[in-house]
Amino acid sequence: MQVLLSGFLKLALASLLAGSLLSVFGITPRAVLDFLGLTAEELRAGVITAFAWAAPRMLMGAMVILPIWLVTYLLMPPRN
């Protein structure tokens, strides 16, 4: 649990530093969207469409990968 929490803390700190650096140069989320020619609604619709495309494929893959991983994990020799 501590490794996961440490990873999230490092990710949050790196994001804060990157965001601060970008704000020094005047780069805002609105400016990035304007540069890309997108609106917030179009971005949201794109994310939903991407999730709707990816979710069934991820579930299908998990139906194959997870049982293989479980059998492999159960048959591995014990570790110290």
C-alpha positions as CSV (number, residue, x, y, z in Angstrom):
1,M,0.0,0.0,0.0
2,Q,2.9,2.3,0.8
3,V,4.4,1.8,-2.7
4,L,1.1,2.7,-4.3
5,L,0.7,5.8,-2.1
6,S,4.2,6.8,-2.8
7,G,3.7,6.5,-6.6
8,F,0.5,8.6,-6.4
9,L,2.4,11.3,-4.4
10,K,5.2,11.4,-6.9
11,L,2.7,11.6,-9.8
12,A,0.9,14.5,-8.1
13,L,4.2,16.3,-7.4
14,A,5.4,15.9,-11.0
15,S,2.0,17.1,-12.3
16,L,2.1,20.1,-10.0
17,L,5.6,21.0,-11.2
18,A,4.7,20.6,-14.8
19,G,1.6,22.7,-14.5
20,S,3.5,25.4,-12.7
21,L,6.1,25.5,-15.4
22,L,3.5,25.6,-18.2
23,S,1.7,28.5,-16.4
24,V,4.9,30.4,-16.3
25,F,4.9,30.4,-20.1
26,G,1.2,31.3,-20.2
27,I,0.0,27.9,-21.5
28,T,-3.5,27.2,-20.3
29,P,-5.9,24.3,-21.0
30,R,-8.0,26.7,-23.0
31,A,-5.0,27.8,-25.1
32,V,-4.2,24.2,-25.9
33,L,-7.7,23.4,-26.9
34,D,-7.8,26.5,-29.1
35,F,-4.5,25.6,-30.7
36,L,-5.9,22.1,-31.5
37,G,-9.2,23.6,-32.8
38,L,-11.3,21.8,-30.2
39,T,-14.0,22.8,-27.8
40,A,-14.4,21.3,-24.3
41,E,-17.6,19.5,-25.5
42,E,-15.8,18.0,-28.5
43,L,-13.0,16.8,-26.3
44,R,-15.5,15.2,-23.9
45,A,-17.4,13.5,-26.7
46,G,-14.1,12.2,-28.1
47,V,-13.1,10.8,-24.7
48,I,-16.5,9.1,-24.4
49,T,-16.2,7.7,-27.9
50,A,-12.7,6.4,-27.2
51,F,-13.9,4.7,-24.0
52,A,-16.9,3.2,-25.7
53,W,-14.5,1.7,-28.4
54,A,-11.8,0.5,-25.9
55,A,-13.9,-0.9,-23.0
56,P,-15.3,-3.9,-24.8
57,R,-11.9,-4.8,-26.3
58,M,-10.2,-4.5,-22.9
59,L,-12.9,-6.8,-21.3
60,M,-12.5,-9.3,-24.1
61,G,-8.7,-9.3,-23.6
62,A,-9.0,-9.6,-19.9
63,M,-11.2,-12.7,-20.4
64,V,-8.1,-14.3,-22.0
65,I,-5.2,-12.7,-20.1
66,L,-6.5,-13.0,-16.5
67,P,-7.0,-16.7,-16.4
68,I,-3.6,-17.3,-18.1
69,W,-2.0,-15.0,-15.5
70,L,-3.8,-16.7,-12.6
71,V,-2.7,-20.2,-13.7
72,T,0.9,-19.0,-14.2
73,Y,0.9,-17.3,-10.8
74,L,-0.5,-20.4,-9.1
75,L,2.0,-22.7,-10.7
76,M,5.1,-20.6,-10.0
77,P,7.5,-21.9,-7.4
78,P,7.3,-20.2,-4.0
79,R,9.5,-17.1,-3.4
80,N,11.5,-16.2,-0.3
